[in-house]
């Protein structure tokens, strides 16, 4: 049995309740992720350090997943008043918690120090590159957060 693309997309081989987006989503993800992964692999290969066999050096890696929350008196980069992208449904300051202590914490990995976000440096790193946020509301929140950081 030979399938034609237009027959699949027009619903000939789908049940009545199956939306076209379910069929198209894997193809869309593949189109977005393939060039991105190829670019990342090429960049990693080009930037990997060459270590001669006569010199033994140990590169210390930072495990950002092992650490603890530390008090950070400066507070967050942005909040509901400084970023217009935060909608009322996400406005914890307006409709959520009455306290603000939770805003003054920062993640500190055990073995290293995380640099503060630098919008200028980030924009230099991604200049000429494409970025896609694929997913549900978590991906949307990450995109909004990045836009708030860049706007700050």
MILUMVO-134303 format. One record per atom (N, C-alpha, C): residue in three letters; chain; atom name; x, y, z. Coordinates in steps of 0.1 Angstrom, whole numbers, plus 2048, in hexadecimal, padded with zeros to 3 digits. Last residue first. Example, Ala and Ser with C-alpha at 12.3 -4.5 7.8 and 13.67 -1.06 7.14 Angstrom:
residues 2
(site SER, A, N, (880, 7EA, 847));
(site SER, A, CA, (889, 7F5, 847));
(site SER, A, C, (881, 800, 84F));
(site ALA, A, N, (884, 7C7, 84E));
(site ALA, A, CA, (87B, 7D3, 84E));
(site ALA, A, C, (884, 7DF, 84E));
END
This chain:
residues 152
(site UNK, A, N, (89A, 9BB, 92E));
(site UNK, A, CA, (89F, 9C1, 93B));
(site UNK, A, C, (8AB, 9CA, 939));
(site UNK, A, N, (896, 9AD, 918));
(site UNK, A, CA, (890, 9BA, 918));
(site UNK, A, C, (895, 9C2, 925));
(site UNK, A, N, (8A1, 994, 91D));
(site UNK, A, CA, (8A7, 99C, 913));
(site UNK, A, C, (8A2, 9AB, 913));
(site UNK, A, N, (890, 98B, 931));
(site UNK, A, CA, (89E, 98D, 934));
(site UNK, A, C, (8A4, 996, 92A));
(site UNK, A, N, (878, 989, 922));
(site UNK, A, CA, (879, 993, 92E));
(site UNK, A, C, (887, 996, 931));
(site UNK, A, N, (87F, 975, 910));
(site UNK, A, CA, (87C, 983, 90B));
(site UNK, A, C, (87C, 98D, 916));
(site UNK, A, N, (882, 960, 922));
(site UNK, A, CA, (88E, 965, 91B));
(site UNK, A, C, (88B, 973, 915));
(site UNK, A, N, (868, 95E, 92B));
(site UNK, A, CA, (872, 961, 935));
(site UNK, A, C, (87F, 967, 92D));
(site UNK, A, N, (85B, 956, 914));
(site UNK, A, CA, (857, 963, 91A));
(site UNK, A, C, (862, 968, 924));
(site UNK, A, N, (867, 93D, 910));
(site UNK, A, CA, (869, 947, 906));
(site UNK, A, C, (866, 955, 90C));
(site UNK, A, N, (85E, 930, 927));
(site UNK, A, CA, (86D, 932, 925));
(site UNK, A, C, (86F, 93D, 91B));
(site UNK, A, N, (843, 930, 922));
(site UNK, A, CA, (848, 937, 92E));
(site UNK, A, C, (857, 93A, 92D));
(site UNK, A, N, (842, 91F, 90C));
(site UNK, A, CA, (83E, 92D, 90B));
(site UNK, A, C, (843, 936, 916));
(site UNK, A, N, (84B, 908, 918));
(site UNK, A, CA, (853, 90E, 90E));
(site UNK, A, C, (84F, 91C, 90B));
(site UNK, A, N, (835, 904, 929));
(site UNK, A, CA, (842, 906, 92F));
(site UNK, A, C, (84B, 90C, 925));
(site UNK, A, N, (81F, 900, 917));
(site UNK, A, CA, (820, 90D, 91F));
(site UNK, A, C, (82D, 90F, 925));
(site UNK, A, N, (831, 8EC, 900));
(site UNK, A, CA, (825, 8F1, 906));
(site UNK, A, C, (827, 8FE, 90D));
(site UNK, A, N, (847, 8EE, 8E3));
(site UNK, A, CA, (841, 8E7, 8EF));
(site UNK, A, C, (834, 8EE, 8F3));
(site UNK, A, N, (863, 8FF, 8D9));
(site UNK, A, CA, (859, 8F5, 8D6));
(site UNK, A, C, (854, 8EF, 8E2));
(site UNK, A, N, (872, 91A, 8CF));
(site UNK, A, CA, (86D, 915, 8DB));
(site UNK, A, C, (861, 90C, 8D8));
(site UNK, A, N, (88F, 91F, 8BC));
(site UNK, A, CA, (881, 91C, 8BC));
(site UNK, A, C, (87D, 916, 8CA));
(site UNK, A, N, (8A5, 934, 8AB));
(site UNK, A, CA, (8A1, 92E, 8B7));
(site UNK, A, C, (892, 92B, 8B7));
(site UNK, A, N, (8C1, 939, 895));
(site UNK, A, CA, (8B3, 938, 897));
(site UNK, A, C, (8B0, 930, 8A4));
(site UNK, A, N, (8DC, 951, 893));
(site UNK, A, CA, (8D7, 943, 895));
(site UNK, A, C, (8C8, 944, 897));
(site UNK, A, N, (8E6, 96A, 892));
(site UNK, A, CA, (8E6, 962, 885));
(site UNK, A, C, (8E1, 954, 887));
(site UNK, A, N, (8EF, 96A, 8B3));
(site UNK, A, CA, (8EE, 972, 8A7));
(site UNK, A, C, (8EF, 969, 89B));
(site UNK, A, N, (8F3, 95D, 8CB));
(site UNK, A, CA, (8E9, 958, 8C2));
(site UNK, A, C, (8E7, 960, 8B6));
(site UNK, A, N, (908, 96C, 8D7));
(site UNK, A, CA, (909, 95D, 8D5));
(site UNK, A, C, (8FF, 958, 8CB));
(site UNK, A, N, (8FE, 985, 8D9));
(site UNK, A, CA, (909, 983, 8D0));
(site UNK, A, C, (90B, 974, 8CD));
(site UNK, A, N, (8E9, 981, 8EB));
(site UNK, A, CA, (8E6, 985, 8DD));
(site UNK, A, C, (8F1, 983, 8D4));
(site UNK, A, N, (8F8, 97B, 902));
(site UNK, A, CA, (8EF, 971, 8FC));
(site UNK, A, C, (8EC, 974, 8EE));
(site UNK, A, N, (905, 993, 906));
(site UNK, A, CA, (90D, 987, 903));
(site UNK, A, C, (905, 97D, 8FD));
(site UNK, A, N, (8EF, 9A3, 90C));
(site UNK, A, CA, (8F7, 9A6, 901));
(site UNK, A, C, (900, 99A, 8FD));
(site UNK, A, N, (8E4, 996, 923));
(site UNK, A, CA, (8DC, 997, 917));
(site UNK, A, C, (8E5, 99A, 90B));
(site UNK, A, N, (8F0, 982, 93A));
(site UNK, A, CA, (8F5, 98D, 933));
(site UNK, A, C, (8EE, 98E, 925));
(site UNK, A, N, (8E9, 973, 959));
(site UNK, A, CA, (8E5, 974, 94B));
(site UNK, A, C, (8EA, 982, 945));
(site UNK, A, N, (905, 96A, 96D));
(site UNK, A, CA, (8F8, 971, 96B));
(site UNK, A, C, (8F6, 973, 95D));
(site UNK, A, N, (913, 949, 96F));
(site UNK, A, CA, (914, 958, 96B));
(site UNK, A, C, (906, 95E, 96A));
(site UNK, A, N, (916, 933, 989));
(site UNK, A, CA, (90E, 937, 97D));
(site UNK, A, C, (910, 946, 97B));
(site UNK, A, N, (932, 922, 995));
(site UNK, A, CA, (92A, 92E, 996));
(site UNK, A, C, (923, 931, 989));
(site UNK, A, N, (935, 900, 9A2));
(site UNK, A, CA, (939, 90C, 999));
(site UNK, A, C, (92F, 917, 99C));
(site UNK, A, N, (92D, 8EA, 9B1));
(site UNK, A, CA, (93B, 8EB, 9AD));
(site UNK, A, C, (93F, 8F7, 9A5));
(site UNK, A, N, (911, 8EE, 9B7));
(site UNK, A, CA, (91B, 8EB, 9C2));
(site UNK, A, C, (929, 8EE, 9BD));
(site UNK, A, N, (8FF, 90A, 9AB));
(site UNK, A, CA, (904, 8FD, 9A9));
(site UNK, A, C, (90F, 8FB, 9B4));
(site UNK, A, N, (8E6, 91D, 9B7));
(site UNK, A, CA, (8F4, 91D, 9B8));
(site UNK, A, C, (8F9, 90E, 9B6));
(site UNK, A, N, (8CA, 932, 9AE));
(site UNK, A, CA, (8D0, 924, 9AE));
(site UNK, A, C, (8DF, 925, 9AE));
(site UNK, A, N, (8BD, 94A, 9C4));
(site UNK, A, CA, (8C4, 947, 9B8));
(site UNK, A, C, (8CA, 939, 9B9));
(site UNK, A, N, (8A3, 95F, 9D0));
(site UNK, A, CA, (8AB, 953, 9D1));
(site UNK, A, C, (8B1, 951, 9C4));
(site UNK, A, N, (88D, 971, 9D3));
(site UNK, A, CA, (89A, 975, 9D7));
(site UNK, A, C, (8A3, 968, 9DA));
(site UNK, A, N, (873, 96A, 9D0));
(site UNK, A, CA, (879, 971, 9C5));
(site UNK, A, C, (888, 973, 9C7));
(site UNK, A, N, (868, 961, 9E8));
(site UNK, A, CA, (86C, 957, 9DE));
(site UNK, A, C, (873, 95D, 9D2));
(site UNK, A, N, (860, 978, 9F5));
(site UNK, A, CA, (86D, 972, 9F9));
(site UNK, A, C, (872, 968, 9EE));
(site UNK, A, N, (848, 984, 9F2));
(site UNK, A, CA, (851, 985, 9E7));
(site UNK, A, C, (85F, 97F, 9EA));
(site UNK, A, N, (826, 97A, 9FA));
(site UNK, A, CA, (833, 97D, 9FD));
(site UNK, A, C, (83C, 97E, 9F1));
(site UNK, A, N, (80E, 972, 9EE));
(site UNK, A, CA, (80E, 97F, 9F4));
(site UNK, A, C, (81D, 983, 9F8));
(site UNK, A, N, (80B, 961, 9CF));
(site UNK, A, CA, (811, 962, 9DC));
(site UNK, A, C, (811, 970, 9E2));
(site UNK, A, N, (7F4, 96D, 9B8));
(site UNK, A, CA, (7FA, 961, 9BF));
(site UNK, A, C, (7FE, 964, 9CD));
(site UNK, A, N, (7ED, 983, 9AA));
(site UNK, A, CA, (7E2, 97A, 9AE));
(site UNK, A, C, (7E7, 96E, 9B6));
(site UNK, A, N, (804, 993, 9A7));
(site UNK, A, CA, (7F7, 999, 9A7));
(site UNK, A, C, (7EC, 990, 9AD));
(site UNK, A, N, (81A, 982, 9A7));
(site UNK, A, CA, (81A, 98E, 9B0));
(site UNK, A, C, (80C, 994, 9B2));
(site UNK, A, N, (814, 970, 993));
(site UNK, A, CA, (814, 96B, 9A1));
(site UNK, A, C, (814, 977, 9AB));
(site UNK, A, N, (807, 970, 976));
(site UNK, A, CA, (80B, 97A, 97F));
(site UNK, A, C, (80A, 976, 98E));
(site UNK, A, N, (7FC, 961, 963));
(site UNK, A, CA, (809, 95D, 968));
(site UNK, A, C, (80F, 966, 972));
(site UNK, A, N, (7E5, 96D, 95C));
(site UNK, A, CA, (7E4, 95F, 960));
(site UNK, A, C, (7F1, 95A, 966));
(site UNK, A, N, (7EF, 986, 952));
(site UNK, A, CA, (7E8, 985, 95F));
(site UNK, A, C, (7E7, 977, 964));
(site UNK, A, N, (80F, 981, 943));
(site UNK, A, CA, (801, 984, 942));
(site UNK, A, C, (7FB, 982, 950));
(site UNK, A, N, (82D, 990, 93C));
(site UNK, A, CA, (826, 987, 946));
(site UNK, A, C, (818, 98B, 946));
(site UNK, A, N, (836, 9A3, 92B));
(site UNK, A, CA, (833, 996, 925));
(site UNK, A, C, (82C, 98D, 92F));
(site UNK, A, N, (840, 9B9, 937));
(site UNK, A, CA, (832, 9BA, 933));
(site UNK, A, C, (82D, 9AD, 92D));
(site UNK, A, N, (854, 9BC, 953));
(site UNK, A, CA, (852, 9B4, 946));
(site UNK, A, C, (844, 9B3, 943));
(site UNK, A, N, (852, 9CA, 96B));
(site UNK, A, CA, (85C, 9CE, 961));
(site UNK, A, C, (85B, 9C6, 954));
(site UNK, A, N, (83E, 9BE, 97A));
(site UNK, A, CA, (83D, 9CC, 977));
(site UNK, A, C, (847, 9D1, 96C));
(site UNK, A, N, (845, 9A4, 97D));
(site UNK, A, CA, (838, 9A7, 976));
(site UNK, A, C, (837, 9B6, 973));
(site UNK, A, N, (869, 9A5, 978));
(site UNK, A, CA, (85C, 9A0, 97F));
(site UNK, A, C, (850, 9A5, 977));
(site UNK, A, N, (88B, 99B, 974));
(site UNK, A, CA, (87F, 9A2, 970));
(site UNK, A, C, (873, 99D, 978));
(site UNK, A, N, (89F, 990, 982));
(site UNK, A, CA, (8A3, 999, 977));
(site UNK, A, C, (897, 9A1, 973));
(site UNK, A, N, (899, 990, 9A6));
(site UNK, A, CA, (898, 98A, 998));
(site UNK, A, C, (89C, 995, 98E));
(site UNK, A, N, (8B1, 999, 9C0));
(site UNK, A, CA, (8A4, 996, 9BB));
(site UNK, A, C, (8A4, 991, 9AC));
(site UNK, A, N, (8C6, 99F, 9D0));
(site UNK, A, CA, (8C3, 9A8, 9C4));
(site UNK, A, C, (8B6, 9A5, 9BE));
(site UNK, A, N, (8CA, 98B, 9E3));
(site UNK, A, CA, (8C3, 997, 9E7));
(site UNK, A, C, (8BF, 9A0, 9DB));
(site UNK, A, N, (8C6, 96B, 9E3));
(site UNK, A, CA, (8CB, 974, 9D9));
(site UNK, A, C, (8C4, 982, 9DB));
(site UNK, A, N, (8CE, 94C, 9F4));
(site UNK, A, CA, (8C7, 95A, 9F4));
(site UNK, A, C, (8CE, 963, 9EA));
(site UNK, A, N, (8CE, 92F, 9DF));
(site UNK, A, CA, (8D5, 938, 9E8));
(site UNK, A, C, (8CE, 945, 9E8));
(site UNK, A, N, (8C8, 90D, 9DA));
(site UNK, A, CA, (8C3, 91B, 9D9));
(site UNK, A, C, (8C9, 923, 9E4));
(site UNK, A, N, (8E2, 8F7, 9CF));
(site UNK, A, CA, (8D7, 8FB, 9D8));
(site UNK, A, C, (8D3, 909, 9D5));
(site UNK, A, N, (8EB, 8DA, 9BA));
(site UNK, A, CA, (8EE, 8E7, 9C1));
(site UNK, A, C, (8E3, 8EA, 9CB));
(site UNK, A, N, (8EC, 8CC, 99C));
(site UNK, A, CA, (8EF, 8C9, 9AA));
(site UNK, A, C, (8F3, 8D6, 9B1));
(site UNK, A, N, (8E9, 8D5, 983));
(site UNK, A, CA, (8DE, 8CE, 989));
(site UNK, A, C, (8E0, 8CB, 998));
(site UNK, A, N, (900, 8DD, 978));
(site UNK, A, CA, (8F7, 8E8, 97C));
(site UNK, A, C, (8EB, 8E2, 983));
(site UNK, A, N, (91F, 8D5, 97B));
(site UNK, A, CA, (912, 8CE, 97B));
(site UNK, A, C, (908, 8D7, 981));
(site UNK, A, N, (939, 8DE, 967));
(site UNK, A, CA, (930, 8E3, 970));
(site UNK, A, C, (923, 8DB, 970));
(site UNK, A, N, (959, 8CE, 965));
(site UNK, A, CA, (94C, 8D1, 95F));
(site UNK, A, C, (943, 8D6, 96B));
(site UNK, A, N, (97B, 8D3, 95F));
(site UNK, A, CA, (971, 8D1, 969));
(site UNK, A, C, (963, 8D6, 963));
(site UNK, A, N, (992, 8C1, 94E));
(site UNK, A, CA, (988, 8CB, 94C));
(site UNK, A, C, (97D, 8C9, 956));
(site UNK, A, N, (9B3, 8BB, 954));
(site UNK, A, CA, (9A6, 8B6, 957));
(site UNK, A, C, (99C, 8C2, 956));
(site UNK, A, N, (9CE, 8B2, 940));
(site UNK, A, CA, (9C7, 8BC, 947));
(site UNK, A, C, (9B9, 8B7, 949));
(site UNK, A, N, (9ED, 8A8, 938));
(site UNK, A, CA, (9E0, 8A2, 93D));
(site UNK, A, C, (9D9, 8AE, 945));
(site UNK, A, N, (9FF, 8A8, 91B));
(site UNK, A, CA, (9FA, 8B0, 926));
(site UNK, A, C, (9ED, 8AB, 92B));
(site UNK, A, N, (A03, 896, 907));
(site UNK, A, CA, (A0E, 898, 911));
(site UNK, A, C, (A0A, 8A0, 91D));
(site UNK, A, N, (9ED, 896, 8F7));
(site UNK, A, CA, (9EF, 88A, 900));
(site UNK, A, C, (9FA, 88C, 90A));
(site UNK, A, N, (9DB, 8B5, 8F6));
(site UNK, A, CA, (9E6, 8AC, 8F2));
(site UNK, A, C, (9E8, 8A1, 8FC));
(site UNK, A, N, (9BA, 8BC, 8EF));
(site UNK, A, CA, (9C4, 8BA, 8FA));
(site UNK, A, C, (9CE, 8B0, 8F5));
(site UNK, A, N, (9A5, 8D2, 8E1));
(site UNK, A, CA, (9AF, 8C8, 8DD));
(site UNK, A, C, (9B9, 8C7, 8E9));
(site UNK, A, N, (983, 8D9, 8E8));
(site UNK, A, CA, (991, 8DB, 8EA));
(site UNK, A, C, (99A, 8CF, 8E6));
(site UNK, A, N, (969, 8DF, 8D1));
(site UNK, A, CA, (96F, 8D6, 8DB));
(site UNK, A, C, (97E, 8D8, 8DC));
(site UNK, A, N, (95E, 8EF, 8BE));
(site UNK, A, CA, (963, 8F6, 8CA));
(site UNK, A, C, (969, 8EC, 8D4));
(site UNK, A, N, (956, 8DE, 8AA));
(site UNK, A, CA, (960, 8E8, 8A7));
(site UNK, A, C, (966, 8EE, 8B3));
(site UNK, A, N, (943, 8CE, 8B8));
(site UNK, A, CA, (94F, 8C7, 8B1));
(site UNK, A, C, (95A, 8D2, 8AF));
(site UNK, A, N, (930, 8E0, 8BF));
(site UNK, A, CA, (937, 8D9, 8C9));
(site UNK, A, C, (944, 8D3, 8C4));
(site UNK, A, N, (928, 8E9, 8A5));
(site UNK, A, CA, (92E, 8F2, 8AE));
(site UNK, A, C, (936, 8EB, 8B9));
(site UNK, A, N, (91D, 8D1, 89C));
(site UNK, A, CA, (928, 8D7, 895));
(site UNK, A, C, (92F, 8E0, 89E));
(site UNK, A, N, (908, 8CD, 8AE));
(site UNK, A, CA, (912, 8C3, 8AD));
(site UNK, A, C, (91F, 8C9, 8A6));
(site UNK, A, N, (8F8, 8E4, 8A9));
(site UNK, A, CA, (8FF, 8E2, 8B6));
(site UNK, A, C, (90A, 8D8, 8B6));
(site UNK, A, N, (8F1, 8DF, 88F));
(site UNK, A, CA, (8F9, 8EB, 892));
(site UNK, A, C, (900, 8E9, 89F));
(site UNK, A, N, (8E2, 8C8, 892));
(site UNK, A, CA, (8ED, 8C7, 88A));
(site UNK, A, C, (8F6, 8D3, 88C));
(site UNK, A, N, (8CD, 8D1, 8A3));
(site UNK, A, CA, (8D6, 8C7, 8A8));
(site UNK, A, C, (8E3, 8C6, 89F));
(site UNK, A, N, (8C1, 8E4, 891));
(site UNK, A, CA, (8C6, 8E8, 89D));
(site UNK, A, C, (8D0, 8DE, 8A3));
(site UNK, A, N, (8B8, 8D3, 87C));
(site UNK, A, CA, (8C2, 8DD, 879));
(site UNK, A, C, (8C9, 8E2, 886));
(site UNK, A, N, (8A6, 8C2, 88C));
(site UNK, A, CA, (8B1, 8BD, 884));
(site UNK, A, C, (8BB, 8C8, 881));
(site UNK, A, N, (891, 8D2, 898));
(site UNK, A, CA, (89C, 8CC, 8A0));
(site UNK, A, C, (8A8, 8C7, 898));
(site UNK, A, N, (87F, 8DA, 884));
(site UNK, A, CA, (885, 8E4, 88C));
(site UNK, A, C, (891, 8DE, 893));
(site UNK, A, N, (877, 8C2, 877));
(site UNK, A, CA, (87D, 8CD, 86F));
(site UNK, A, C, (884, 8D7, 878));
(site UNK, A, N, (86D, 8B3, 88D));
(site UNK, A, CA, (879, 8AF, 886));
(site UNK, A, C, (87F, 8BA, 87E));
(site UNK, A, N, (857, 8C3, 893));
(site UNK, A, CA, (862, 8C1, 89D));
(site UNK, A, C, (86F, 8BD, 896));
(site UNK, A, N, (848, 8BD, 87C));
(site UNK, A, CA, (84C, 8CB, 87F));
(site UNK, A, C, (858, 8CB, 889));
(site UNK, A, N, (844, 8A2, 87E));
(site UNK, A, CA, (84B, 8A7, 873));
(site UNK, A, C, (850, 8B5, 875));
(site UNK, A, N, (834, 8A1, 896));
(site UNK, A, CA, (842, 89A, 895));
(site UNK, A, C, (84A, 89F, 889));
(site UNK, A, N, (81D, 8B1, 88D));
(site UNK, A, CA, (826, 8B5, 898));
(site UNK, A, C, (834, 8AE, 897));
(site UNK, A, N, (80C, 8A6, 87A));
(site UNK, A, CA, (816, 8AF, 876));
(site UNK, A, C, (820, 8B3, 880));
(site UNK, A, N, (7FB, 895, 889));
(site UNK, A, CA, (803, 88F, 87E));
(site UNK, A, C, (80E, 899, 87B));
(site UNK, A, N, (7EF, 8A8, 89A));
(site UNK, A, CA, (7F6, 89C, 8A0));
(site UNK, A, C, (7FF, 895, 895));
(site UNK, A, N, (7E3, 8BA, 889));
(site UNK, A, CA, (7EF, 8BE, 890));
(site UNK, A, C, (7F7, 8B2, 896));
(site UNK, A, N, (7CC, 8AE, 880));
(site UNK, A, CA, (7D8, 8AE, 877));
(site UNK, A, C, (7E5, 8B2, 87E));
(site UNK, A, N, (7BD, 89A, 899));
(site UNK, A, CA, (7BF, 8A7, 893));
(site UNK, A, C, (7CC, 8A6, 88A));
(site UNK, A, N, (7A7, 87F, 899));
(site UNK, A, CA, (7B6, 882, 899));
(site UNK, A, C, (7B8, 890, 892));
(site UNK, A, N, (78D, 878, 896));
(site UNK, A, CA, (791, 880, 8A2));
(site UNK, A, C, (79F, 884, 8A3));
(site UNK, A, N, (78C, 868, 880));
(site UNK, A, CA, (785, 875, 880));
(site UNK, A, C, (789, 87E, 88B));
(site UNK, A, N, (7AC, 85A, 879));
(site UNK, A, CA, (79F, 859, 87E));
(site UNK, A, C, (798, 867, 87E));
(site UNK, A, N, (7BE, 85A, 85A));
(site UNK, A, CA, (7BC, 85E, 868));
(site UNK, A, C, (7AE, 85C, 86C));
(site UNK, A, N, (7C1, 857, 83F));
(site UNK, A, CA, (7C6, 84C, 847));
(site UNK, A, C, (7C5, 850, 856));
(site UNK, A, N, (7B7, 86E, 834));
(site UNK, A, CA, (7B2, 862, 82F));
(site UNK, A, C, (7B5, 856, 839));
(site UNK, A, N, (7BF, 888, 83B));
(site UNK, A, CA, (7B7, 881, 844));
(site UNK, A, C, (7B2, 873, 83F));
(site UNK, A, N, (7D1, 897, 82D));
(site UNK, A, CA, (7C3, 89B, 82C));
(site UNK, A, C, (7BA, 892, 834));
(site UNK, A, N, (7E9, 88C, 833));
(site UNK, A, CA, (7E6, 899, 839));
(site UNK, A, C, (7D8, 89D, 837));
(site UNK, A, N, (7E7, 873, 825));
(site UNK, A, CA, (7E9, 873, 833));
(site UNK, A, C, (7E5, 880, 839));
(site UNK, A, N, (7E4, 87D, 80B));
(site UNK, A, CA, (7D9, 874, 811));
(site UNK, A, C, (7DA, 874, 820));
(site UNK, A, N, (7FB, 88B, 806));
(site UNK, A, CA, (7EF, 892, 807));
(site UNK, A, C, (7E3, 88A, 80D));
(site UNK, A, N, (80E, 876, 806));
(site UNK, A, CA, (80E, 880, 810));
(site UNK, A, C, (801, 887, 811));
(site UNK, A, N, (802, 855, 800));
(site UNK, A, CA, (806, 862, 7FB));
(site UNK, A, C, (805, 86C, 806));
(site UNK, A, N, (80D, 834, 804));
(site UNK, A, CA, (807, 83F, 80A));
(site UNK, A, C, (80B, 84C, 803));
(site UNK, A, N, (807, 815, 7F6));
(site UNK, A, CA, (80F, 821, 7F5));
(site UNK, A, C, (807, 82D, 7FA));
(site UNK, A, N, (808, 7F4, 800));
(site UNK, A, CA, (800, 800, 800));
(site UNK, A, C, (809, 80C, 800));
END
